[in-house]
Amino acid sequence: MINSALLVRQLGLADRDAYFQLRLRGLKAHPESFGQSYEDAVAKGAARHDAMLEGTRAAEGDFLLGAYESADTPLIGVVGLLRNQSDKERHKASVVGMYVAPEAAGRGVGRALLNELLARAAQIEGLRQIQLMVGSRNEAARKLYESLGFRKYGCEVDALNVGGVFHDADLMARFM
């Protein structure tokens, strides 16, 4: 069920600490779902995300979105879009850092974040394809992505090594 009061907006520099703390929660709780480790994120620090949070490249396809129950409540979900920079691949962008806090799970937060991401992506000149990677065992996330038009086009075997345990990742894409 989607909460009609849900607020999804582009995150800015003022949101850095809240974003970083929620990201760390996701990295710690679900290390198999992210390319970056919790330890690496802590070592690099919150300022690593400043370029995305500044929003200067949002119109070109690099931005972070956050979800809130309402304007006065804590951040409960995040997702980013990162556009390929090479001339031959600028028609593609990737969904990155998707995470919804467990206390907000099952309330339509992930869908609201992705709907806003896709709406913004549709306005970006020359962008034709959105790609993502999702853990092959993450059935709930894959179903959400499929419901929004993403289709699996491959599987990266042993995509991530988390403490000596290897995890496959499904490669998915949605054409605009």
Secondary structure by P-SEA (a helix, b strand, c coil): cccccbbbbbbcccaaaaaaaaaaaaaaaccccccccaaaaaaaccccccccccccccccccbbbbbbcccccccccccccccccccccccccccccccccccccccaaaaaaaaaaaaaaaacccccbbbbcccccaaaaaaaaaaabbbbccccccccccccbbbbbbbbbbcc
